[in-house]
Amino acid sequence: METSFTKLQLENRLTVLLKEIHTAPIISFWIWYRVGSRNEVAGLTGISHWVEHMLFKGTPQFPVGMLDKAISRDGGYWNAFTYLDWTTFFETLPADKIDLALRLEADRMVNSLFDTAEVAAERTVILSERQGSENEPLFLLGEELQAAAFRVHPYHHEVIGETCDLETIQQEDLYRHYRTFYTPRNAVVAVAGDFTTQAMLERIQELFGAIPAGEEIQQKIRPEPPQRGERRVTVEGPGETTYVQLAYRTPAGSSPDFYPLTLLDSLLTGPSSLNMFGSGISNKTSRLYRALVESELAVSVHGGLQATVDPYLYTITSIVRPERTAEAVIAAVDAEIQRLQEKPPSGDELYRAMKQARALFAYGSESITNQGFWLGFSEMFATYEWFLNYLDNLARVTPEDVQRVAQTYLRPQNRTLGVYLPTGDGRRAR
């Protein structure tokens, strides 16, 4: 994999990362803003996600609806995502058409329209999205679990926001959020693909360089206090399926412990993909698959480890078999965790877990779009060197490191445990 790249900062504080990849005549252009649900306060939850939607409502130069046709006509695709710590927009296009992406992103950084009618229409869309999520047991359970796990920190709420806030957020709230966070000072441009660095940099300077840096963002993120004991939540809802989710407090993505936790995740449940475009791999060799699925306690089990700015959660999620109980699944998970805490994994087992984690990482890094993703994503919580050194840092993890992080983080006192109990009204949970 090509490791050379260019990183610099324009005079207006816009960070730029460029990576030439000449394997195909394609370029992926990404712009990342350091704003997500982490930057929201009570009364305005969900506003970052809503602002992301509004940036597809056009500018005077690029009216709504025009760009879908233009990008499709040029053989490209585009999208955007909002998460806990960031919002990102990207376009992947043939190399000779990429200027459209640069002109679009420079324009909508400053000229996006927040038309009253469009704001009202998008309120309906987002409320419908929220209502659709509420039909999913794992969304209902996850939301309660997250709220219980974070009492102080803004990770407390889901990215989509609370219904009461989505009903009351106004046009001026959205525009203020946009003007506060969508500035060069708060942004990272990441470009990967078939270009020459000097020419791309000159064009970025031409389009973005004159945009004012924006004010320094003054926001105090309150740290979550230590957890002093296990927390439990129970959610009841439609369907016939019981779900169990265990969420353990874990450190930020930049922590050295993230690497042994990655292999712990691979060993226990199969590796988690950090890349939204990454494909999954089988977890049938994982300890919890054998303990839960092969023993017919659960229909499935999977883990989730996220790279975040602040300490977040490692989750283990199981779908309980109809004839089994949540308590039996929890006991089996606890037994496997205790086994790992008492005895480190063998070298062979750790090697297999590492091989799976490396494979998943490779699958999620091979395309030009994925390379553009990693350029910017790693800058959201660390630096691009985090990505470049990821495999080497995994290789340094020892069995004793995995045992240590299991002892440190996978304690009942450090977790929030959630159970979804079906009401059995005939609607099967999906």
C-alpha positions in Angstrom: 0.0 0.0 0.0 1.3 3.5 -0.9 2.2 5.4 2.2 3.5 8.7 0.9 1.2 11.6 1.3 1.2 15.4 1.7 -0.3 17.3 4.7 -0.3 21.0 5.1 -2.4 23.9 6.4 -3.6 26.9 4.4 -3.4 30.4 5.8 -7.1 30.2 6.7 -6.3 27.1 8.9 -7.9 24.6 6.5 -6.0 21.3 6.9 -5.3 19.5 3.5 -4.2 15.9 3.0 -3.3 14.7 -0.5 -2.4 11.1 -1.5 -1.6 10.3 -5.1 -2.8 6.8 -6.2 -2.3 6.2 -9.9 -3.9 2.7 -10.2 -7.1 4.0 -11.9 -8.2 7.3 -13.4 -10.4 8.1 -10.3 -10.3 10.7 -7.5 -12.1 10.7 -4.2 -12.6 14.1 -2.6 -13.6 14.3 1.0 -14.3 17.3 3.3 -14.6 16.6 7.1 -15.9 18.9 9.7 -15.2 18.4 13.4 -18.9 18.5 14.4 -21.3 15.8 15.4 -23.6 14.9 18.3 -20.6 15.4 20.6 -21.0 19.2 19.9 -24.7 19.4 20.7 -26.4 20.6 23.8 -29.8 19.8 25.3 -32.6 21.4 23.2 -30.5 21.1 20.0 -29.8 17.4 19.8 -29.8 16.1 16.2 -28.9 19.5 14.8 -25.6 18.3 13.2 -27.3 15.6 11.3 -30.0 18.1 10.2 -27.5 20.6 9.0 -25.8 17.8 6.9 -29.2 17.3 5.2 -29.6 21.0 4.5 -26.3 21.1 2.6 -28.0 19.0 -0.1 -30.6 21.7 -0.5 -28.4 23.7 -2.9 -26.7 27.1 -3.2 -27.3 29.9 -5.7 -24.6 28.5 -7.9 -25.7 24.9 -7.5 -29.5 24.7 -7.2 -31.1 21.8 -5.4 -31.5 18.7 -7.6 -28.8 19.8 -10.1 -25.9 18.0 -8.6 -27.4 14.5 -8.5 -27.8 14.6 -12.2 -24.4 16.2 -12.8 -22.5 13.7 -10.7 -24.4 10.7 -12.1 -23.9 12.0 -15.7 -20.1 12.2 -15.0 -20.1 8.6 -13.7 -19.5 9.4 -10.1 -21.3 9.2 -6.7 -21.5 11.3 -3.6 -22.8 11.0 -0.1 -22.5 12.4 3.4 -22.5 11.1 7.0 -22.9 12.5 10.5 -21.5 10.7 13.5 -20.6 11.3 17.1 -17.5 13.4 16.4 -17.7 14.5 12.8 -19.7 15.2 9.6 -18.2 14.4 6.2 -19.1 14.9 2.6 -17.5 13.1 -0.4 -17.6 12.7 -4.1 -15.8 10.0 -6.1 -15.5 10.9 -9.8 -13.4 10.2 -12.9 -10.2 12.1 -12.5 -11.0 14.6 -15.3 -14.3 15.5 -13.6 -13.2 16.1 -10.0 -13.3 19.8 -10.3 -17.0 19.7 -9.9 -16.5 18.3 -6.4 -14.0 20.9 -5.4 -16.2 23.8 -6.7 -19.3 22.3 -4.9 -17.7 21.8 -1.5 -16.0 25.2 -1.5 -19.3 26.8 -2.4 -21.5 25.0 0.1 -19.0 25.7 2.9 -20.2 29.3 2.7 -23.3 29.6 0.5 -25.7 26.8 1.5 -29.3 27.9 1.5 -31.5 27.4 4.5 -34.8 28.1 2.9 -37.8 28.2 5.2 -39.8 25.7 3.1 -36.8 23.3 2.8 -36.2 23.4 6.6 -39.9 22.5 7.2 -39.8 19.7 4.6 -36.6 18.3 6.1 -38.1 18.4 9.6 -40.7 16.0 8.3 -38.1 13.8 6.7 -35.9 13.5 9.8 -38.9 12.9 12.1 -40.0 10.1 9.8 -36.4 8.7 9.9 -36.5 8.8 13.7 -39.9 7.1 13.8 -38.7 4.4 11.5 -35.7 3.8 13.7 -38.1 3.4 16.7 -39.5 0.3 15.0 -36.2 -1.4 15.4 -35.6 -3.1 18.8 -31.8 -2.6 18.6 -32.2 1.2 18.1 -34.6 1.4 21.1 -32.2 -0.7 23.2 -29.1 1.1 22.0 -30.6 4.5 22.7 -31.5 3.6 26.3 -28.1 2.0 26.8 -26.2 5.0 25.5 -28.2 7.4 27.7 -27.5 5.3 30.7 -23.8 4.9 30.0 -23.3 8.7 29.6 -24.8 10.9 32.2 -22.8 14.0 31.5 -20.9 13.7 28.2 -22.9 14.6 25.0 -22.3 11.0 23.7 -25.5 10.6 25.9 -27.8 11.1 22.9 -28.2 9.4 19.5 -26.9 11.2 16.4 -30.4 11.6 15.0 -31.4 13.5 18.2 -34.5 13.6 20.4 -37.9 13.9 19.0 -38.8 16.9 21.2 -35.8 18.8 19.8 -36.4 17.8 16.2 -39.9 19.3 16.6 -38.7 22.6 18.0 -35.3 23.4 16.3 -35.7 26.5 14.1 -34.2 27.8 10.9 -32.0 30.3 12.8 -30.6 27.4 15.0 -29.6 25.4 12.0 -28.0 28.4 10.3 -26.1 29.4 13.4 -24.8 25.8 13.8 -23.7 25.8 10.1 -21.9 29.2 10.4 -20.2 28.1 13.7 -18.8 24.7 12.6 -18.6 24.8 8.8 -15.4 26.8 8.6 -11.9 26.2 7.2 -10.5 26.3 10.8 -12.8 23.4 11.7 -12.4 21.4 8.5 -10.1 18.8 6.8 -9.9 18.3 3.1 -8.7 14.8 2.1 -8.1 13.8 -1.5 -6.9 10.4 -2.8 -6.5 9.3 -6.4 -5.1 10.0 -9.8 -3.8 13.6 -9.6 -0.6 15.5 -9.2 -0.1 17.0 -5.8 1.0 20.4 -6.9 -1.9 20.9 -9.3 -4.4 19.7 -6.8 -3.0 21.9 -4.1 -3.1 25.0 -6.3 -6.8 24.3 -7.2 -7.7 23.8 -3.5 -5.9 27.1 -2.6 -7.7 28.9 -5.4 -11.2 27.7 -4.3 -10.9 27.5 -0.5 -8.0 29.8 0.3 -10.0 33.0 0.4 -12.7 31.7 2.7 -12.4 33.3 6.1 -11.0 30.9 8.7 -14.0 31.4 11.1 -14.0 32.1 14.8 -12.2 29.8 17.3 -14.9 27.5 18.6 -15.3 28.0 22.3 -17.1 24.8 23.5 -16.5 23.0 26.7 -17.1 19.2 26.4 -17.8 17.9 29.9 -15.9 14.7 30.6 -17.9 11.7 31.8 -17.2 11.0 35.5 -15.9 7.5 36.5 -18.6 4.8 36.6 -19.1 3.4 40.1 -21.0 0.3 39.4 -22.9 -1.7 36.8 -25.9 0.0 35.2 -28.9 -1.9 33.8 -31.7 -0.9 31.5 -34.7 -2.9 30.3 -36.7 -1.9 27.2 -40.0 -3.4 26.3 -41.4 -3.3 22.8 -43.1 -5.1 19.9 -41.9 -8.3 18.5 -41.0 -11.8 19.6 -37.2 -11.6 20.0 -35.1 -10.8 23.0 -31.9 -8.9 22.6 -29.0 -8.4 25.0 -26.4 -5.7 24.7 -23.4 -5.2 27.0 -21.5 -1.9 26.7 -18.1 -1.4 28.4 -16.5 1.9 28.8 -13.3 2.0 26.7 -10.7 4.7 25.9 -10.5 7.0 22.9 -9.3 5.9 19.5 -5.9 7.6 20.1 -5.2 5.5 23.2 -2.4 2.9 23.1 -5.0 0.5 24.6 -7.1 0.7 21.4 -4.8 -1.9 19.7 -5.1 -4.7 22.3 -8.8 -3.9 22.5 -9.1 -4.4 18.8 -7.6 -7.9 19.1 -9.8 -8.6 22.2 -12.8 -7.7 20.0 -11.6 -9.9 17.2 -10.9 -12.8 19.6 -14.3 -12.5 21.5 -16.7 -11.6 18.7 -14.9 -11.2 15.4 -13.3 -8.0 14.3 -15.2 -4.7 14.0 -14.9 -2.6 10.8 -14.0 1.0 11.5 -14.7 1.9 7.9 -18.2 2.5 6.8 -17.4 1.0 3.4 -15.6 -2.1 4.8 -17.0 -5.5 4.3 -17.4 -8.0 7.1 -15.8 -11.4 7.6 -17.0 -14.5 9.4 -16.8 -14.5 13.1 -17.4 -18.3 13.5 -14.0 -18.9 15.1 -14.6 -16.3 17.8 -15.0 -17.4 21.4 -18.5 -15.9 21.9 -19.8 -17.4 18.7 -18.8 -20.8 20.0 -20.1 -20.1 23.5 -23.4 -18.6 22.4 -24.4 -19.6 18.8 -22.9 -23.1 18.6 -24.3 -23.9 22.1 -27.7 -22.6 20.8 -28.1 -19.9 23.4 -28.2 -17.1 20.8 -29.0 -16.7 17.1 -26.0 -14.4 16.6 -23.4 -12.3 18.4 -21.3 -9.4 17.3 -19.1 -6.7 18.8 -18.6 -3.0 18.1 -15.4 -1.0 18.9 -15.4 2.6 17.7 -12.5 5.0 17.3 -13.7 8.2 18.9 -12.3 11.5 20.2 -13.4 10.8 23.8 -13.7 7.5 25.6 -16.7 5.6 24.3 -18.1 2.1 24.4 -17.2 -1.4 23.4 -20.5 -3.3 22.8 -21.4 -7.0 22.6 -24.8 -7.6 21.1 -26.7 -10.9 21.0 -30.0 -12.1 19.7 -31.4 -14.6 22.1 -32.9 -17.8 20.8 -36.7 -18.0 21.5 -36.4 -20.9 24.0 -33.5 -19.3 25.9 -33.3 -16.4 28.3 -31.3 -13.2 28.5 -29.8 -14.3 31.8 -28.4 -17.4 30.3 -26.7 -15.4 27.5 -25.3 -12.9 30.0 -23.9 -15.7 32.1 -22.2 -17.2 29.1 -20.6 -13.9 28.1 -19.4 -13.3 31.6 -17.9 -16.8 31.7 -15.9 -16.2 28.5 -14.7 -12.8 29.7 -13.6 -14.3 33.0 -11.7 -17.0 31.2 -9.8 -14.4 29.3 -9.1 -12.4 32.4 -7.7 -15.4 34.2 -5.6 -16.7 31.4 -4.2 -14.9 28.3 -5.0 -16.3 24.9 -2.5 -18.7 23.3 -0.1 -17.3 20.7 -1.9 -19.3 18.0 -5.3 -17.9 19.0 -4.0 -14.4 19.2 -2.4 -14.8 15.8 -5.7 -15.9 14.3 -7.5 -13.0 15.8 -4.8 -10.6 14.5 -5.0 -12.1 11.0 -8.7 -11.6 10.9 -8.4 -8.0 12.1 -5.7 -7.3 9.6 -7.8 -8.8 6.8 -10.8 -6.7 7.7 -8.6 -3.6 7.8 -7.2 -4.5 4.4 -10.6 -5.1 2.9 -11.7 -1.6 4.1 -8.6 0.1 2.7 -8.2 -1.1 -0.8 -10.3 1.2 -3.0 -9.5 4.8 -3.8 -12.7 5.9 -2.0 -11.6 4.0 1.1 -8.2 5.6 0.9 -9.8 9.0 0.9 -11.9 8.0 3.8 -9.0 7.0 5.9 -7.0 10.2 5.1 -9.7 12.3 6.8 -11.3 9.9 9.3 -8.0 9.3 11.2 -7.5 13.1 11.5 -10.8 13.3 13.3 -9.5 11.5 16.4 -5.8 11.2 15.9 -3.6 11.8 12.8 -3.1 10.0 9.5 -0.1 8.4 11.0 -2.5 6.4 13.2 -3.7 4.7 10.0 -0.3 4.2 8.6 1.0 2.6 11.8 -2.1 0.7 12.6 -0.9 -2.8 11.4 2.5 -2.3 13.1 0.8 -1.4 16.4 -1.4 -4.5 16.2 1.6 -6.7 15.6 3.1 -5.5 18.8 0.2 -6.7 20.9 1.0 -9.6 23.2 -1.4 -12.2 24.8 -0.7 -10.4 28.1 -1.8 -7.1 26.7 -5.1 -8.6 25.7 -5.5 -10.1 29.1 -4.7 -6.8 30.8 -7.3 -4.8 28.8 -9.9 -7.5 29.5 -9.1 -7.1 33.2 -9.1 -3.3 33.0 -12.2 -2.6 30.9 -14.4 -5.7 30.8 -15.5 -5.5 34.4 -19.2 -5.5 35.4 -18.6 -2.3 37.3 -17.5 -0.7 34.0 -20.5 -1.6 31.9 -24.0 -0.8 31.1 -26.2 -3.9 30.5 -29.3 -3.7 28.4 -32.1 -6.2 27.6 -34.9 -5.8 25.1 -37.9 -7.8 26.1 -40.6 -8.4 23.4 -44.2 -7.8 24.3 -45.2 -10.6 22.0 -47.9 -8.7 20.1 -47.4 -10.8 16.9 -45.1 -8.3 15.2 -41.7 -10.0 14.8 -38.7 -7.8 15.4 -36.4 -7.7 12.5 
